[in-house]
Each structure stands twice: as structure tokens, then as C-alpha cells.
Amino acid sequence: MRSMAAGDLFIYAPVPVYRDAGTLYIERQAVNGLRLWSQHFSRVTVLMPEKNHDVPKGWIPVDMALADLPAVRLETVPSAFTPLQFLRAWRRERRRIGALVAEASYLSFAIGGLFGDWGAVCALEALRQRKRFAIWTDRVESDVLRKSRDWGDWKQRLKSRLYSRPMAWLERALISRAALGLFHGRETFDSYAGFSPNPQLVHDIHISGRDHIRTSALQKKLSGLGARPLRIVYAGRAEGMKGPGDWISVLERLAVLNIPFEAEWLGEGSCLAMMRNRVRRAGLEDQVRLPGFLEDHAEVRARLQRADVFLFCHKTAESPRCLIEALTGATPIVGYEGGYARDLIAGHGGGILVPQGDTERLAQTLSMLQGAPDTLATLMQSAHLEAAPFTDEKVFAHRCDLIRRYLAPSASRRGPGGPGGRILRVVAER
């Protein structure tokens, strides 16, 4: 259903599309996002990076995905993450990007990266044309890269050393020149708000109100507390920034404390083999499941709702949607302190946070909850209350309203101008 649709929107979304045998494939959640954007604008053009690679599980052909979205047009640019690849592609694509910027009434670009960051290229073109635009981020990419030296191989450490500072400079340069800053989650907002002339705290999720846990399911979950092992879950990529090693350390400590538990990490990643090895060495195969990627989003939601605790050990400044998804299942979040997590549970106390890196405190917290079912039940009910404002319809409507309000076409020529090409050249030289 189209609501208050007005004007043409051009966005850059960094979620890649994949080409196989001439057919493009797209992520299902990305399609849901395009559906929601199209409810608020008369036409939506989305630019996405294209990869020639094996298609991930669960992705669907673009033609099929957009068949019911006639107001949506998909354009692609090459995925080019080395300096030479990107500069060559930039020379080929900048005129087409300029035309897309020129024809749109509203502009919003996700940024994050350096070479290969087409959102930054779109923003620089908007600056050149003196058009107002929004910058959207869901994590502090330069901070993620900087901290990756703690868990990456030598190539990652070298990239971190060379790129993190110019990446931070580019982030600040673009955010300070954008008419609107759309920052997903408190962690990202706190990091960037000081550079933005108009910072706004927003969220980006793909869970409808119908997907929140039902009252009957919540009551069933509450009734079983104390009579079974503590159910622990995490859903996300098994990568260093997510703290999988710390997550396993907490479980190893629970085993030493003789705390009955069962745990599962839902997601693929480069650290999955390490995690499986540690589980095997600790003799926890009967208690810890590492199934990898689950294609069925409904199954992931069901497992989040079934769990008693969502255990997370995130190490970087980001605003991961999985925390909100856990709360929608009345599953309290227990993990490392951070602005995003703290803000999510500020209203009702639907979780417990500890200092970053303190795996012993996490293990003691879980031990306490396993032995205090009344406390755990209260946390679950609080988590349920925290989740009430978070549905895909609500958060997309909020973002669209901000874009229409602050990027009105009548003001499009009064935006901050500037030599966008010069900014890109300066970054490349740093």
C-alpha cells in the first residue's frame, strides 16, 4: 500500500547482487527494503554493487523479486575493492552515477569503506551538482577496520594500517557536507553526530509486527524456566568483529562452573572452523551447535524466540540488527557494553551488559540467570516491551519522513556545494 508517495528517490545500498549465467540474484531482505521504500516515493532507483560469484543460499532472481514492484528500478556497479579496480571502474561509471543523481528528487547514500565505496562516489557527485543528500550508516566502518588488526591476518593488518585513517577522514568529510545524517543505532549516532549538521537516530530492521513473539509462545517460554538447561543463542556472521572466540570462552567457563546450558551460533564465517575446533577440544559437542547459515528466516526467528538469552560479544562500533531481532522474540540481550545495546534496553531493562572483553563477568551473569528463573522471566518480559516500537513498517516510515522533510526538492539547490572530485583525489593521495 502506497502511503504519501512523493517524488523520485535514488539510494545506494551496499548489499551486493550476484550474477550467475546471466541472471542477477538479490537478497530477500533487500527486496523487503525496496518494497518499503516504494510505499513512500513515487519511484525508487537503487544502485547496488554486482559480483560475479557463487550465489548465496536463499537469494532470488531480481526479475522475480521486482515483478510486483513496478516503481522500483535496479542499477548496478562493479564490486571493486582494490585501488586499481576501483579507479578504473570509477572512470567508467561516474557519468552514469551523475545522471542518476541529477534525475532524482531525493538522495540517500549508504557509505562505508574507501576503495569500492560507491555510496561515497554518489555523495561526491551530489556535492558537485549542489544537491542536498542524506548519508546513512549502520556502523563506524573506519573503527571496524582499525580494530580488525586485532584478529585479522597480515593482509588485514596492513590494510588496517594503510586505510583506516583516510577512511575516517572521508566519512567525516561526507557526513559534514550532507544535509541529513541517518545513523542506525546509538553507537553509530554517537560516533558521527558531532560531524553532521542534522544528525538523526534511526533504525533499519526487516521484522514485521506479525513476526514478534505471540503472547501464547511467550507464556510457554516463561513456564519452562528453571526446569531445563539455559538456552543461549547468537545469530550473525562468525567473524572476528563479532567476538566468536570470546563467545566460546564464556561457554567453556560455564562448563567449568557446571552450569547446565545449551547454545547455538547461527551463521557462517571465517571463524566457524576455529569455533568448531574449540568446542570439540572442550568436549562440548553435546551442548553447543554451530549449524552455519540458515536460509529460512522464519526458522531463525523461531530459534531466537525459543532461546532464554541472546549472548553477544561484539568488539566494534556498530549497530547490529540481531539485537533488535532477539528482543522481538522476548529474548533478553546479554553481552558487551556499548551505546547501541545500552539504548535498546534503556526503557525497560531488557538485558544485562558487562565491560567489553570481560568474559568472566558474562559467564557469572549467565550462571546467575540460570539459577534465578524469576529474574530471567522478568528480563524476558522487559525484552518484550523493549521490542514494541520496532517493526519494518515503522522504522522505514520514520526514515522516509525524515528524507522528505529535510531534503525537499525546493531546497535541492541550496545544499552545500564543493569540489567532490577534489575530495576523492585527496583521499586517494593519503
C-alpha positions as CSV (number, residue, x, y, z in Angstrom):
1,M,0.0,0.0,0.0
2,R,1.5,3.3,-1.1
3,S,1.4,6.0,1.6
4,M,2.0,9.7,0.9
5,A,4.2,8.7,-2.1
6,A,6.0,11.7,-3.4
7,G,9.0,12.3,-5.7
8,D,11.8,10.1,-7.1
9,L,14.2,8.6,-4.6
10,F,17.7,7.5,-5.5
11,I,19.6,5.4,-3.0
12,Y,22.8,3.5,-2.9
13,A,22.6,0.2,-0.9
14,P,25.8,-1.7,-0.3
15,V,24.2,-5.1,-0.3
16,P,25.6,-6.9,-3.4
17,V,23.6,-8.6,-6.1
18,Y,25.1,-11.7,-7.7
19,R,25.2,-12.6,-11.4
20,D,25.2,-16.3,-12.4
21,A,24.7,-17.4,-16.0
22,G,23.3,-14.0,-17.0
23,T,20.8,-13.9,-14.2
24,L,21.0,-11.4,-11.3
25,Y,20.1,-12.6,-7.8
26,I,19.2,-10.4,-4.8
27,E,18.8,-10.9,-1.0
28,R,15.2,-11.3,0.2
29,Q,15.6,-8.7,3.0
30,A,16.9,-6.2,0.4
31,V,13.7,-6.8,-1.6
32,N,11.6,-6.1,1.5
33,G,13.5,-2.8,1.9
34,L,12.8,-1.8,-1.6
35,R,9.1,-2.7,-1.1
36,L,9.0,-0.4,1.9
37,W,10.8,2.5,0.2
38,S,8.4,2.3,-2.7
39,Q,5.4,2.8,-0.3
40,H,6.7,6.3,0.3
41,F,8.1,7.5,-3.0
42,S,6.6,7.5,-6.5
43,R,9.7,5.9,-7.9
44,V,12.8,4.3,-6.3
45,T,16.1,3.8,-8.1
46,V,18.6,1.7,-6.2
47,L,22.2,1.3,-7.1
48,M,23.9,-1.9,-5.8
49,P,27.3,-3.5,-6.3
50,E,27.4,-6.5,-8.6
51,K,29.5,-9.6,-8.0
52,N,30.3,-12.5,-10.4
53,H,30.4,-15.1,-7.8
54,D,28.6,-18.1,-6.4
55,V,25.0,-17.1,-5.4
56,P,24.4,-17.3,-1.7
57,K,21.8,-19.6,-0.4
58,G,18.3,-18.2,-0.3
59,W,18.8,-15.4,-2.8
60,I,16.2,-15.0,-5.6
61,P,16.3,-13.8,-9.2
62,V,15.9,-10.0,-9.5
63,D,13.3,-10.2,-12.2
64,M,11.1,-12.4,-10.0
65,A,11.8,-10.2,-6.9
66,L,10.8,-6.9,-8.6
67,A,7.9,-8.2,-10.6
68,D,5.4,-6.8,-8.1
69,L,7.4,-3.6,-7.6
70,P,6.9,-1.6,-10.8
71,A,8.1,1.6,-9.2
72,V,11.5,0.2,-8.4
73,R,14.5,0.3,-10.8
74,L,17.7,-1.6,-10.0
75,E,21.1,-0.3,-11.4
76,T,24.4,-2.0,-10.6
77,V,28.1,-1.0,-10.4
78,P,31.0,-3.4,-10.2
79,S,32.3,-4.6,-6.9
80,A,35.8,-3.2,-7.0
81,F,37.8,-3.1,-3.7
82,T,41.4,-2.7,-4.8
83,P,42.6,0.8,-5.7
84,L,43.3,0.0,-9.4
85,Q,40.0,-1.8,-9.9
86,F,38.0,1.0,-8.2
87,L,39.7,3.8,-10.1
88,R,39.2,2.1,-13.4
89,A,35.5,1.4,-12.6
90,W,35.0,4.9,-11.3
91,R,36.1,6.5,-14.6
92,R,33.6,4.3,-16.4
93,E,30.7,4.7,-14.0
94,R,30.8,8.3,-12.8
95,R,28.8,9.8,-15.7
96,R,26.0,7.3,-15.2
97,I,26.0,7.9,-11.5
98,G,25.9,11.7,-12.2
99,A,22.8,11.2,-14.4
100,L,21.1,9.2,-11.7
101,V,21.8,11.9,-9.1
102,A,20.6,14.6,-11.5
103,E,17.2,13.0,-12.2
104,A,16.2,12.2,-8.6
105,S,14.3,14.4,-6.3
106,Y,15.6,12.8,-3.1
107,L,19.1,11.3,-2.5
108,S,20.2,8.9,0.3
109,F,23.5,7.0,0.2
110,A,25.0,4.4,2.5
111,I,28.7,4.8,2.9
112,G,31.3,2.6,4.4
113,G,34.8,1.9,3.1
114,L,37.3,3.6,0.9
115,F,38.0,1.9,-2.4
116,G,34.8,0.3,-3.6
117,D,32.6,2.7,-1.7
118,W,30.1,3.7,-4.4
119,G,28.0,5.5,-1.8
120,A,30.8,8.0,-1.3
121,V,31.0,8.4,-5.1
122,C,27.3,9.2,-5.3
123,A,27.7,11.7,-2.4
124,L,30.6,13.4,-4.2
125,E,28.6,13.7,-7.3
126,A,25.7,15.2,-5.4
127,L,28.1,17.8,-4.0
128,R,29.4,18.6,-7.4
129,Q,25.8,19.2,-8.6
130,R,25.0,21.1,-5.4
131,K,22.1,18.8,-4.4
132,R,21.1,18.0,-0.9
133,F,21.5,14.4,0.2
134,A,21.4,12.1,3.2
135,I,24.2,9.8,4.4
136,W,23.2,6.6,6.0
137,T,25.4,4.3,8.1
138,D,24.9,1.3,10.4
139,R,28.4,1.1,11.8
140,V,31.6,3.1,12.1
141,E,33.5,1.4,9.2
142,S,36.8,3.1,9.9
143,D,36.7,1.8,13.5
144,V,35.8,-1.7,12.3
145,L,38.8,-1.7,10.0
146,R,41.1,-0.2,12.7
147,K,40.2,-2.9,15.2
148,S,40.5,-5.7,12.6
149,R,44.2,-5.7,13.2
150,D,43.4,-7.5,16.5
151,W,42.0,-10.6,14.7
152,G,43.0,-10.4,11.0
153,D,45.9,-11.9,9.2
154,W,48.8,-9.9,8.0
155,K,47.0,-8.7,4.9
156,Q,44.1,-7.4,7.1
157,R,46.6,-5.8,9.5
158,L,48.3,-4.0,6.6
159,K,45.0,-2.8,5.2
160,S,44.0,-1.5,8.6
161,R,47.2,0.4,8.9
162,L,47.0,2.0,5.4
163,Y,43.3,2.6,5.1
164,S,41.7,3.3,8.5
165,R,42.8,6.9,8.8
166,P,41.8,8.1,5.2
167,M,38.6,6.1,5.6
168,A,37.8,8.1,8.8
169,W,38.6,11.3,7.0
170,L,36.3,10.5,4.1
171,E,33.5,9.6,6.5
172,R,33.7,12.9,8.3
173,A,34.1,14.9,5.1
174,L,31.0,13.5,3.6
175,I,28.9,13.5,6.8
176,S,29.7,17.1,7.5
177,R,28.6,18.1,4.0
178,A,25.4,16.0,3.9
179,A,22.1,17.9,4.6
180,L,20.9,14.9,6.7
181,G,22.7,12.2,8.7
182,L,20.7,8.9,9.1
183,F,22.6,6.9,11.8
184,H,21.3,3.5,12.6
185,G,21.5,2.9,16.3
186,R,23.0,4.8,19.2
187,E,26.6,3.5,18.7
188,T,26.8,4.9,15.2
189,F,24.8,8.1,16.1
190,D,27.2,8.9,19.0
191,S,30.2,8.4,16.8
192,Y,29.0,10.6,13.9
193,A,26.5,13.1,15.3
194,G,29.2,15.7,16.1
195,F,30.2,15.9,12.4
196,S,26.7,16.2,11.0
197,P,24.7,19.4,10.6
198,N,21.5,17.4,11.0
199,P,22.0,14.0,12.8
200,Q,19.0,11.7,13.2
201,L,18.9,8.4,15.1
202,V,17.1,5.8,13.0
203,H,16.8,2.0,12.8
204,D,16.8,-0.5,10.0
205,I,15.1,-3.8,10.5
206,H,13.1,-6.3,8.5
207,I,10.7,-7.8,11.0
208,S,7.0,-7.0,10.8
209,G,4.7,-6.8,13.8
210,R,3.4,-10.2,12.9
211,D,6.8,-11.7,13.4
212,H,7.1,-10.6,17.1
213,I,6.6,-13.3,19.6
214,R,3.0,-14.2,20.3
215,T,1.6,-14.0,23.9
216,S,1.0,-17.7,24.0
217,A,4.5,-18.5,22.9
218,L,5.9,-16.1,25.5
219,Q,3.9,-17.7,28.2
220,K,5.1,-21.2,27.2
221,K,8.7,-20.0,27.3
222,L,8.3,-18.5,30.7
223,S,6.7,-21.6,32.1
224,G,9.7,-23.8,31.4
225,L,12.3,-21.7,33.2
226,G,14.2,-23.5,35.9
227,A,13.2,-26.9,34.7
228,R,15.7,-27.2,31.8
229,P,19.2,-26.0,30.8
230,L,19.7,-22.4,30.0
231,R,19.1,-21.8,26.3
232,I,21.7,-19.5,24.7
233,V,21.7,-18.2,21.1
234,Y,23.5,-15.9,18.8
235,A,22.7,-15.1,15.1
236,G,25.2,-13.4,12.9
237,R,28.4,-13.8,10.9
238,A,31.2,-15.8,12.5
239,E,33.8,-13.1,12.0
240,G,36.4,-11.6,14.4
241,M,34.4,-8.4,14.9
242,K,31.6,-10.4,16.4
243,G,33.8,-11.9,19.1
244,P,33.2,-15.6,18.4
245,G,36.3,-16.5,20.4
246,D,35.0,-14.7,23.5
247,W,31.6,-16.3,23.0
248,I,33.2,-19.7,23.1
249,S,35.2,-18.7,26.1
250,V,32.1,-17.9,28.0
251,L,30.6,-21.3,27.3
252,E,33.8,-23.0,28.3
253,R,33.7,-21.2,31.6
254,L,30.0,-22.2,32.1
255,A,31.1,-25.8,31.6
256,V,33.8,-25.4,34.3
257,L,31.1,-24.0,36.7
258,N,28.9,-27.0,36.0
259,I,26.1,-24.7,34.7
260,P,23.5,-26.7,32.6
261,F,23.2,-24.9,29.3
262,E,22.7,-25.5,25.5
263,A,23.9,-23.0,23.0
264,E,23.9,-22.3,19.2
265,W,25.5,-19.8,16.9
266,L,23.5,-19.3,13.7
267,G,25.7,-18.1,10.9
268,E,28.7,-18.7,8.5
269,G,32.0,-17.0,8.6
270,S,35.8,-17.4,8.6
271,C,35.9,-18.2,12.3
272,L,33.5,-21.1,12.2
273,A,36.2,-23.7,11.9
274,M,38.1,-22.3,14.9
275,M,34.8,-22.3,16.9
276,R,34.1,-25.9,16.0
277,N,37.7,-26.9,16.9
278,R,37.4,-25.3,20.3
279,V,34.0,-26.8,21.0
280,R,35.5,-30.2,20.2
281,R,38.5,-29.7,22.3
282,A,36.4,-28.6,25.3
283,G,34.1,-31.7,24.9
284,L,31.0,-29.5,24.4
285,E,29.7,-31.1,21.2
286,D,26.5,-32.3,23.0
287,Q,25.8,-28.7,24.3
288,V,26.9,-26.4,21.5
289,R,25.6,-26.4,18.0
290,L,27.2,-24.5,15.1
291,P,25.0,-25.2,12.1
292,G,26.2,-22.4,9.9
293,F,23.9,-20.4,7.7
294,L,20.2,-20.9,8.0
295,E,18.3,-20.0,4.8
296,D,14.9,-19.9,6.3
297,H,14.4,-16.6,8.2
298,A,11.3,-18.0,9.9
299,E,13.4,-20.7,11.4
300,V,16.0,-18.2,12.6
301,R,13.2,-16.2,14.3
302,A,11.8,-19.4,15.8
303,R,15.2,-20.2,17.4
304,L,15.6,-16.7,18.7
305,Q,12.2,-16.9,20.3
306,R,12.9,-20.3,21.8
307,A,16.1,-19.1,23.5
308,D,16.3,-17.7,27.0
309,V,19.3,-15.4,26.4
310,F,20.9,-13.8,23.3
311,L,24.7,-13.8,24.1
312,F,26.8,-11.3,22.1
313,C,30.4,-10.3,22.3
314,H,30.7,-7.5,19.6
315,K,34.0,-5.7,19.5
316,T,33.4,-2.8,17.2
317,A,31.3,0.4,17.0
318,E,28.3,-0.9,15.1
319,S,24.5,-1.3,15.4
320,P,23.7,-4.9,14.6
321,R,20.1,-5.7,13.9
322,C,20.4,-9.1,15.6
323,L,20.0,-7.4,19.0
324,I,16.6,-6.0,18.0
325,E,15.6,-9.3,16.4
326,A,16.4,-11.0,19.7
327,L,14.2,-8.5,21.7
328,T,11.3,-9.2,19.3
329,G,11.4,-12.8,20.5
330,A,11.3,-11.7,24.2
331,T,14.9,-12.9,24.4
332,P,17.0,-10.6,26.7
333,I,20.3,-9.4,25.3
334,V,23.4,-10.2,27.5
335,G,26.7,-9.1,26.2
336,Y,29.3,-6.3,26.0
337,E,28.6,-2.7,26.9
338,G,28.0,-0.3,24.0
339,G,25.9,2.7,23.2
340,Y,23.6,0.8,20.8
341,A,22.9,-2.1,23.2
342,R,22.5,0.3,26.1
343,D,20.0,2.5,24.2
344,L,17.9,-0.5,23.2
345,I,17.3,-1.6,26.8
346,A,17.1,1.8,28.4
347,G,13.3,1.8,28.6
348,H,12.6,-1.4,30.5
349,G,15.9,-3.1,31.2
350,G,15.5,-6.0,28.7
351,G,19.1,-7.1,29.1
352,I,22.4,-7.1,31.0
353,L,25.7,-5.5,29.8
354,V,29.2,-6.0,31.0
355,P,32.5,-4.3,30.2
356,Q,33.9,-5.3,26.8
357,G,36.2,-8.3,27.0
358,D,35.0,-9.4,30.4
359,T,34.1,-13.0,29.6
360,E,34.3,-14.0,33.2
361,R,31.6,-11.4,34.1
362,L,29.4,-12.7,31.2
363,A,29.8,-16.3,32.5
364,Q,28.9,-15.2,36.0
365,T,25.8,-13.3,34.7
366,L,24.6,-16.3,32.8
367,S,25.2,-18.6,35.8
368,M,23.1,-16.2,38.0
369,L,20.3,-16.2,35.5
370,Q,20.2,-20.0,35.2
371,G,19.8,-20.2,39.0
372,A,17.2,-17.4,39.2
373,P,14.3,-18.2,36.9
374,D,12.2,-15.3,38.4
375,T,14.9,-12.8,37.4
376,L,15.2,-14.3,34.0
377,A,11.4,-14.2,33.5
378,T,11.4,-10.5,34.4
379,L,14.1,-9.9,31.9
380,M,12.2,-11.7,29.2
381,Q,9.1,-9.6,29.8
382,S,11.2,-6.5,29.7
383,A,12.7,-7.5,26.4
384,H,9.2,-8.0,25.0
385,L,8.3,-4.4,26.0
386,E,11.6,-3.0,24.5
387,A,10.7,-4.5,21.1
388,A,7.3,-3.0,20.7
389,P,8.4,0.1,18.6
390,F,10.5,-2.0,16.2
391,T,8.7,-3.1,13.1
392,D,9.9,-2.7,9.5
393,E,6.9,-0.6,8.6
394,K,7.5,1.9,11.4
395,V,11.3,2.3,11.0
396,F,11.1,2.8,7.2
397,A,8.2,5.2,7.6
398,H,10.3,7.2,10.0
399,R,13.3,7.3,7.7
400,C,11.2,8.3,4.7
401,D,9.6,11.1,6.6
402,L,13.0,12.5,7.6
403,I,14.1,12.4,3.9
404,R,11.0,14.1,2.7
405,R,11.2,16.7,5.4
406,Y,14.8,17.7,5.2
407,L,15.6,17.0,1.5
408,A,12.7,18.8,-0.1
409,P,13.2,19.3,-3.8
410,S,12.6,23.1,-3.4
411,A,15.7,23.3,-1.4
412,S,17.8,20.9,-3.6
413,R,20.0,23.7,-5.0
414,R,20.8,25.2,-1.6
415,G,22.8,22.3,-0.4
416,P,26.5,22.5,0.5
417,G,28.4,22.6,-2.8
418,G,32.0,21.7,-3.2
419,P,34.6,20.1,-5.5
420,G,33.6,16.4,-4.9
421,G,36.3,15.2,-7.3
422,R,38.9,17.0,-5.2
423,I,37.8,15.2,-2.1
424,L,38.2,11.8,-3.8
425,R,41.6,12.8,-5.1
426,V,42.8,13.9,-1.7
427,V,41.6,10.6,-0.1
428,A,43.4,8.6,-2.8
429,E,46.6,10.5,-2.1
430,R,46.5,10.0,1.7
